[in-house]
């Protein structure tokens, strides 16, 4: 049987797409092997969120070619959508597919291996009229699985290249989401994460009025899974109406990842984000008012053109006020083709890195304050045990606190109550409740 190795760069949406394609290839008789081994076929799902992402994408493409120069190398994803000719110019690449028709790669590699197709295949057309591409994952190798419910983005953020790579909002049919979630649950998945490029925009293109809140309530009413999380959410898409509709959903975890980017109104305007600092803080407080024990994680960018020291300190203050459990902090990176590259007052790279280090320090301070409160409360945390090593399991609580706990037997996938005892480096150490 032919062997195939896959590698994903980038977000959870891309990881899901790679898993769906890998499952399809296995169904067709391919053997899945590790990426760093010789294979008949290599599939690289690329990312273009930063210049570093582009560089890493090229690096893994060349690594695949070097491991087996006669292999069929297929490249797909955001980088190949934006820079198809650049990808095609790399020696050894046979297939270049953008962010549409990714599942077609299964047909293409089979045609190359059978000799039915020769030369180079390139397809990265404009995405304006694309529909949601059907794909699904039937069995996840972990206790947590991602289900892609949406693709594309309606925002026009000045720094972002992804909207050019993903196109407009397209949503998976509600019946298909329900079928996939329930299939994963039956196969042993304990937690499902609904994800998309702009998850909160789910349903805007669908007839029949099903939006994200309605989808959550339907899954909850059917008891479609044990625990449900949501992918990254733009603050303006989850206001009070959304919160009031979903607050009593029993399967919905009390944790939300809100993509904030900055805590400065000046910077938010330059970024062309669609909310203000005050609105973001109000949204956080609304969640806390209606959902007990809710926690938040976020993304924050520093060093954006026009970000003064005062603007940066506003973001620091914002983090302390919002009290995020954790945050992904990163320095601004110029992207060709975005409006931000022409903005005045660029921040020197050394200063971007300094601000990044400082904000990470503050994020960890806030995180430790939250964990201090969780430990001192002694309130049991409801956790799903994920992986084990020497009797110790890693887990995440409903609120997404990371937990380490000893269990005397293999309880992977079990839902247990853990009494918090201490915390170290962002991880709560606990013991199983009696």
C-alpha positions as semicolon CSV with decimal commas, in nm:
position;residue;x (nm);y (nm);z (nm)
1;X;0,000;0,000;0,000
2;X;0,131;0,351;-0,073
3;X;0,244;0,553;0,228
4;X;0,148;0,914;0,304
5;X;0,291;1,164;0,553
6;X;0,111;1,483;0,648
7;X;0,217;1,804;0,821
8;X;0,010;2,103;0,932
9;X;0,124;2,458;0,997
10;X;-0,113;2,706;1,154
11;X;-0,449;2,709;1,325
12;X;-0,694;2,446;1,452
13;X;-0,900;2,487;1,135
14;X;-0,604;2,376;0,926
15;X;-0,532;2,088;1,165
16;X;-0,889;1,970;1,128
17;X;-0,868;1,987;0,747
18;X;-0,549;1,780;0,748
19;X;-0,710;1,518;0,974
20;X;-1,012;1,495;0,743
21;X;-0,791;1,446;0,437
22;X;-0,569;1,193;0,618
23;X;-0,876;0,989;0,714
24;X;-0,992;0,989;0,352
25;X;-0,651;0,874;0,228
26;X;-0,646;0,591;0,483
27;X;-0,995;0,485;0,369
28;X;-0,851;0,461;0,017
29;X;-0,578;0,224;0,127
30;X;-0,288;0,458;0,210
31;X;-0,071;0,390;0,512
32;X;-0,017;0,696;0,733
33;X;0,347;0,737;0,840
34;X;0,546;0,995;1,035
35;X;0,645;1,305;0,840
36;X;1,019;1,262;0,904
37;X;1,027;0,923;0,729
38;X;1,038;0,828;0,360
39;X;0,691;0,824;0,206
40;X;0,530;0,789;-0,136
41;X;0,316;1,099;-0,077
42;X;0,367;1,410;0,135
43;X;0,088;1,658;0,211
44;X;0,180;1,994;0,366
45;X;-0,105;2,216;0,484
46;X;0,046;2,565;0,497
47;X;-0,008;2,887;0,692
48;X;0,046;3,252;0,598
49;X;-0,047;3,443;0,912
50;X;0,307;3,582;0,942
51;X;0,621;3,600;0,728
52;X;0,767;3,334;0,957
53;X;0,474;3,108;0,870
54;X;0,557;3,144;0,500
55;X;0,922;3,060;0,570
56;X;0,833;2,752;0,775
57;X;0,592;2,637;0,504
58;X;0,870;2,649;0,245
59;X;1,103;2,472;0,489
60;X;0,868;2,176;0,535
61;X;0,797;2,153;0,163
62;X;1,170;2,126;0,090
63;X;1,215;1,876;0,374
64;X;0,953;1,651;0,217
65;X;1,121;1,670;-0,125
66;X;1,462;1,591;0,025
67;X;1,331;1,284;0,208
68;X;1,205;1,128;-0,114
69;X;1,272;1,323;-0,436
70;X;1,041;1,084;-0,626
71;X;0,746;1,133;-0,391
72;X;0,425;1,308;-0,487
73;X;0,444;1,631;-0,285
74;X;0,111;1,810;-0,242
75;X;0,092;2,157;-0,090
76;X;-0,236;2,315;0,018
77;X;-0,366;2,585;0,249
78;X;-0,339;2,956;0,313
79;X;0,018;3,014;0,191
80;X;-0,044;2,826;-0,133
81;X;-0,369;3,021;-0,184
82;X;-0,191;3,357;-0,156
83;X;0,135;3,255;-0,324
84;X;0,056;2,963;-0,557
85;X;0,327;3,050;-0,811
86;X;0,586;3,082;-0,533
87;X;0,499;2,735;-0,405
88;X;0,491;2,586;-0,755
89;X;0,844;2,717;-0,817
90;X;0,986;2,489;-0,546
91;X;1,152;2,189;-0,712
92;X;0,973;1,863;-0,648
93;X;0,623;2,003;-0,583
94;X;0,361;1,823;-0,792
95;X;0,031;1,957;-0,653
96;X;-0,056;2,310;-0,540
97;X;-0,407;2,362;-0,400
98;X;-0,531;2,669;-0,213
99;X;-0,799;2,673;0,054
100;X;-1,076;2,535;-0,168
101;X;-1,107;2,174;-0,288
102;X;-0,861;2,039;-0,031
103;X;-1,032;1,701;-0,030
104;X;-0,960;1,677;-0,404
105;X;-0,597;1,613;-0,308
106;X;-0,695;1,251;-0,237
107;X;-0,797;1,206;-0,601
108;X;-0,494;1,392;-0,734
109;X;-0,228;1,195;-0,549
110;X;-0,394;0,869;-0,655
111;X;-0,385;0,981;-1,018
112;X;-0,015;1,066;-0,996
113;X;0,074;0,734;-0,834
114;X;-0,122;0,538;-1,095
115;X;0,038;0,731;-1,383
116;X;-0,291;0,882;-1,497
117;X;-0,162;1,234;-1,435
118;X;0,175;1,394;-1,509
119;X;0,326;1,741;-1,488
120;X;0,224;1,990;-1,224
121;X;-0,128;2,065;-1,095
122;X;-0,200;2,418;-0,968
123;X;-0,541;2,536;-0,846
124;X;-0,587;2,844;-0,624
125;X;-0,878;3,034;-0,783
126;X;-1,054;3,336;-0,627
127;X;-1,283;3,237;-0,341
128;X;-1,566;3,487;-0,387
129;X;-1,824;3,228;-0,497
130;X;-1,698;2,923;-0,310
131;X;-1,931;2,714;-0,093
132;X;-1,838;2,535;0,228
133;X;-1,630;2,234;0,128
134;X;-1,779;1,908;0,264
135;X;-1,541;1,725;0,496
136;X;-1,561;1,545;0,828
137;X;-1,354;1,364;1,087
138;X;-1,497;1,037;1,213
139;X;-1,252;0,932;1,481
140;X;-1,015;1,162;1,670
141;X;-0,702;1,011;1,827
142;X;-0,746;1,226;2,138
143;X;-1,012;1,290;2,401
144;X;-1,070;1,633;2,242
145;X;-1,172;1,678;1,877
146;X;-1,216;1,983;1,656
147;X;-1,507;2,019;1,418
148;X;-1,481;2,288;1,151
149;X;-1,819;2,457;1,119
150;X;-1,723;2,773;0,930
151;X;-1,469;2,908;0,684
152;X;-1,384;3,262;0,572
153;X;-1,402;3,602;0,735
154;X;-1,603;3,922;0,692
155;X;-1,361;4,144;0,885
156;X;-1,123;4,382;0,711
157;X;-0,849;4,404;0,973
158;X;-0,562;4,611;0,838
159;X;-0,290;4,365;0,948
160;X;-0,443;4,035;0,839
161;X;-0,360;3,828;0,533
162;X;-0,597;3,546;0,620
163;X;-0,911;3,706;0,474
164;X;-0,738;3,701;0,134
165;X;-0,650;3,334;0,184
166;X;-0,988;3,215;0,314
167;X;-1,251;3,420;0,133
168;X;-1,602;3,507;0,257
169;X;-1,798;3,337;0,536
170;X;-1,923;2,988;0,448
171;X;-2,098;2,761;0,699
172;X;-2,139;2,387;0,735
173;X;-2,501;2,270;0,727
174;X;-2,639;2,225;1,083
175;X;-2,738;1,863;1,013
176;X;-2,380;1,787;0,905
177;X;-2,239;1,946;1,222
178;X;-2,477;1,747;1,441
179;X;-2,396;1,421;1,260
180;X;-2,022;1,475;1,291
181;X;-2,030;1,576;1,659
182;X;-2,249;1,281;1,754
183;X;-2,036;1,042;1,549
184;X;-1,721;1,157;1,730
185;X;-1,894;1,122;2,068
186;X;-1,999;0,765;1,988
187;X;-1,642;0,682;1,883
188;X;-1,503;0,791;2,220
189;X;-1,438;1,166;2,194
190;X;-1,522;1,333;2,523
191;X;-1,494;1,699;2,421
192;X;-1,573;1,873;2,093
193;X;-1,449;2,218;1,991
194;X;-1,652;2,398;1,724
195;X;-1,404;2,601;1,524
196;X;-1,378;2,827;1,222
197;X;-1,190;3,125;1,084
198;X;-1,461;3,352;1,230
199;X;-1,663;3,107;1,441
200;X;-1,908;3,370;1,566
201;X;-2,021;3,437;1,207
202;X;-2,154;3,084;1,170
203;X;-2,483;3,070;0,984
204;X;-2,476;3,413;0,819
205;X;-2,482;3,254;0,476
206;X;-2,739;2,985;0,558
207;X;-3,106;2,991;0,479
208;X;-3,326;2,902;0,772
209;X;-3,187;3,128;1,042
210;X;-2,954;2,888;1,224
211;X;-2,676;3,090;1,390
212;X;-2,407;2,984;1,638
213;X;-2,634;3,017;1,943
214;X;-2,907;2,809;1,779
215;X;-2,653;2,541;1,683
216;X;-2,527;2,524;2,044
217;X;-2,880;2,493;2,180
218;X;-2,963;2,218;1,932
219;X;-2,653;2,018;2,026
220;X;-2,731;2,073;2,394
221;X;-3,093;1,961;2,356
222;X;-2,981;1,644;2,180
223;X;-2,699;1,579;2,430
224;X;-2,475;1,543;2,126
225;X;-2,151;1,536;2,325
226;X;-2,021;1,545;2,680
227;X;-1,847;1,883;2,671
228;X;-1,856;2,154;2,405
229;X;-1,614;2,441;2,353
230;X;-1,598;2,715;2,095
231;X;-1,306;2,829;1,884
232;X;-1,180;3,185;1,877
233;X;-1,460;3,444;1,894
234;X;-1,455;3,810;1,791
235;X;-1,597;4,015;2,084
236;X;-1,850;4,203;1,870
237;X;-2,010;3,874;1,759
238;X;-2,093;3,750;2,110
239;X;-2,285;4,031;2,279
240;X;-2,553;4,015;2,546
241;X;-2,814;3,854;2,319
242;X;-2,580;3,564;2,245
243;X;-2,483;3,523;2,612
244;X;-2,844;3,515;2,731
245;X;-2,933;3,251;2,473
246;X;-2,651;3,007;2,553
247;X;-2,593;3,063;2,927
248;X;-2,799;2,761;3,036
249;X;-2,662;2,514;2,780
250;X;-2,543;2,223;2,995
251;X;-2,278;2,089;2,757
252;X;-2,121;2,431;2,691
253;X;-1,796;2,474;2,885
254;X;-1,764;2,798;3,089
255;X;-1,459;2,908;2,890
256;X;-1,436;3,140;2,589
257;X;-1,143;3,246;2,375
258;X;-1,202;3,608;2,276
259;X;-0,970;3,743;2,008
260;X;-0,897;4,089;2,149
261;X;-0,566;4,186;1,977
262;X;-0,523;4,510;2,177
263;X;-0,655;4,698;2,479
264;X;-0,596;5,042;2,328
265;X;-0,871;5,222;2,135
266;X;-0,609;5,402;1,925
267;X;-0,456;5,073;1,814
268;X;-0,793;4,902;1,766
269;X;-0,894;5,181;1,525
270;X;-0,568;5,147;1,332
271;X;-0,624;4,771;1,316
272;X;-0,982;4,831;1,196
273;X;-1,121;4,607;1,467
274;X;-1,496;4,639;1,509
275;X;-1,517;4,706;1,883
276;X;-1,371;4,933;2,148
277;X;-1,182;4,864;2,469
278;X;-1,493;4,950;2,672
279;X;-1,711;4,715;2,467
280;X;-1,464;4,428;2,511
281;X;-1,451;4,477;2,888
282;X;-1,830;4,501;2,902
283;X;-1,859;4,173;2,710
284;X;-1,628;4,000;2,959
285;X;-1,833;4,131;3,250
286;X;-2,160;4,020;3,086
287;X;-2,027;3,667;3,056
288;X;-1,920;3,672;3,421
289;X;-2,257;3,804;3,530
290;X;-2,451;3,525;3,360
291;X;-2,216;3,222;3,362
292;X;-2,071;3,117;3,699
293;X;-1,698;3,056;3,712
294;X;-1,638;3,148;3,348
295;X;-1,277;3,199;3,237
296;X;-1,127;3,365;2,930
297;X;-0,824;3,326;2,709
298;X;-0,725;3,564;2,432
299;X;-0,477;3,678;2,163
300;X;-0,284;4,004;2,196
301;X;-0,060;4,176;1,944
302;X;0,205;4,431;2,045
303;X;0,418;4,667;1,841
304;X;0,153;4,753;1,582
305;X;0,238;5,065;1,374
306;X;0,128;5,369;1,571
307;X;0,131;5,189;1,908
308;X;0,294;5,435;2,147
309;X;0,421;5,345;2,493
310;X;0,097;5,491;2,631
311;X;-0,105;5,264;2,401
312;X;0,097;4,964;2,515
313;X;0,037;5,048;2,881
314;X;-0,336;5,068;2,806
315;X;-0,317;4,709;2,684
316;X;-0,130;4,609;3,000
317;X;-0,404;4,771;3,209
318;X;-0,667;4,599;2,992
319;X;-0,517;4,257;3,069
320;X;-0,525;4,327;3,441
321;X;-0,887;4,446;3,425
322;X;-1,016;4,162;3,206
323;X;-0,831;3,897;3,410
324;X;-0,752;3,646;3,136
325;X;-0,664;3,294;3,240
326;X;-0,404;3,296;2,962
327;X;-0,312;3,488;2,648
328;X;-0,118;3,424;2,332
329;X;0,106;3,731;2,302
330;X;0,291;3,799;1,977
331;X;0,476;4,087;1,813
332;X;0,339;4,250;1,499
333;X;0,483;4,113;1,175
334;X;0,459;4,295;0,842
335;X;0,260;4,111;0,575
336;X;0,277;4,206;0,209
337;X;-0,060;4,295;0,064
338;X;-0,206;4,426;0,391
339;X;-0,287;4,791;0,460
340;X;-0,089;4,795;0,785
341;X;0,246;4,787;0,603
342;X;0,190;5,143;0,480
343;X;0,086;5,286;0,818
344;X;0,314;5,556;0,964
345;X;0,509;5,534;1,291
346;X;0,632;5,174;1,276
347;X;0,760;5,033;1,604
348;X;1,122;4,910;1,595
349;X;1,150;4,531;1,611
350;X;1,359;4,543;1,927
351;X;1,082;4,742;2,097
352;X;0,817;4,500;1,973
353;X;1,009;4,217;2,137
354;X;1,050;4,412;2,462
355;X;0,678;4,481;2,479
356;X;0,603;4,118;2,402
357;X;0,822;4,001;2,691
358;X;0,668;4,254;2,928
359;X;0,312;4,165;2,838
360;X;0,383;3,794;2,873
361;X;0,515;3,866;3,223
362;X;0,193;4,051;3,312
363;X;-0,024;3,776;3,161
364;X;0,151;3,521;3,383
365;X;0,104;3,739;3,690
366;X;-0,269;3,762;3,624
367;X;-0,288;3,388;3,551
368;X;-0,115;3,306;3,880
369;X;-0,356;3,531;4,069
370;X;-0,649;3,341;3,917
371;X;-0,490;3,006;4,000
372;X;-0,422;3,124;4,357
373;X;-0,795;3,183;4,393
374;X;-0,886;2,844;4,247
375;X;-0,644;2,661;4,479
376;X;-0,746;2,852;4,792
377;X;-1,115;2,783;4,725
378;X;-1,055;2,404;4,736
379;X;-1,360;2,373;4,513
380;X;-1,339;2,051;4,307
381;X;-1,269;2,101;3,937
382;X;-1,457;1,891;3,683
383;X;-1,189;1,756;3,446
384;X;-1,154;1,517;3,154
385;X;-0,832;1,317;3,180
386;X;-0,638;1,347;2,856
387;X;-0,292;1,188;2,860
388;X;-0,104;0,989;3,121
389;X;0,259;0,924;3,209
390;X;0,366;0,719;3,508
391;X;0,022;0,743;3,665
392;X;0,001;1,120;3,633
393;X;-0,258;1,256;3,394
394;X;-0,289;1,593;3,228
395;X;-0,637;1,735;3,203
396;X;-0,833;2,054;3,154
397;X;-1,113;2,165;3,378
398;X;-1,444;2,286;3,238
399;X;-1,302;2,639;3,277
400;X;-0,989;2,536;3,079
401;X;-0,748;2,541;3,371
402;X;-0,465;2,295;3,302
403;X;-0,446;2,024;3,568
404;X;-0,205;1,747;3,665
405;X;-0,341;1,466;3,881
406;X;-0,235;1,116;3,989
407;X;-0,473;0,831;3,911
408;X;-0,400;0,473;4,024
409;X;-0,534;0,320;3,700
410;X;-0,579;0,412;3,335
411;X;-0,861;0,661;3,338
412;X;-0,791;0,837;3,008
413;X;-1,113;0,994;2,883
414;X;-1,283;0,972;3,223
415;X;-1,458;1,276;3,366
416;X;-1,345;1,320;3,725
417;X;-1,351;1,575;4,006
418;X;-1,010;1,705;4,110
419;X;-0,940;1,896;4,431
420;X;-0,681;2,170;4,360
421;X;-0,382;2,156;4,594
422;X;-0,120;2,389;4,442
423;X;-0,006;2,530;4,111
424;X;0,325;2,565;3,934
425;X;0,413;2,726;3,600
426;X;0,047;2,761;3,505
427;X;-0,055;2,405;3,594
428;X;-0,277;2,313;3,888
429;X;-0,161;2,009;4,084
430;X;-0,453;1,826;4,238
431;X;-0,583;1,500;4,379
432;X;-0,884;1,296;4,282
433;X;-1,188;1,367;4,494
434;X;-1,319;1,071;4,694
